[in-house]
Every structure is written in structure tokens, then in C-alpha cells.
């Protein structure tokens, strides 16, 4: 593993900060200054885990919404 990768994985950004950054990314709005700060502080492993978890929750919410709409008869 290269030194850059080791240094990135050793970053001390909190998981809550990571969740906030990923949530803003899903929303699609992020200032470039905040993005640069995230790149400098956040642990890339946390970003990957939060991104996969966020995507799974989003898909689950969509599936539940579709099931509710179809089951309620609104879509008929």
C-alpha cells in the first residue's frame, strides 16, 4: 500500500461528518470549499461505507414506497 493511501485511511474525520457529506452528495448540492475540506479530512473507507449504506437505504425506501402505492390501490 502506498504512503498516500495509508495517510488517507488514517484521517480522523468523524463518521457523522462523513454521513453529512454523503447526504449532501445524494442531494446534489455541495460547495467547492466544503468539498475540498471533505477531501482533506474524511477517511475514504468511511465515505465508501456511508455511500453504500445510503444507496441501500434509498433503494429500500423506493421499494417500500412503490409497494405502499400499489397496495393502497392509488396506482390502479
Secondary structure, 3 states (H helix, E strand, C coil): CCHHHHHHHCCCCCHHHHHHHHHHHHHCCCCHHHHHHHHHHCCHHHHHHHHHHHHHHHHHHHHHHHHHHHHHCCCC
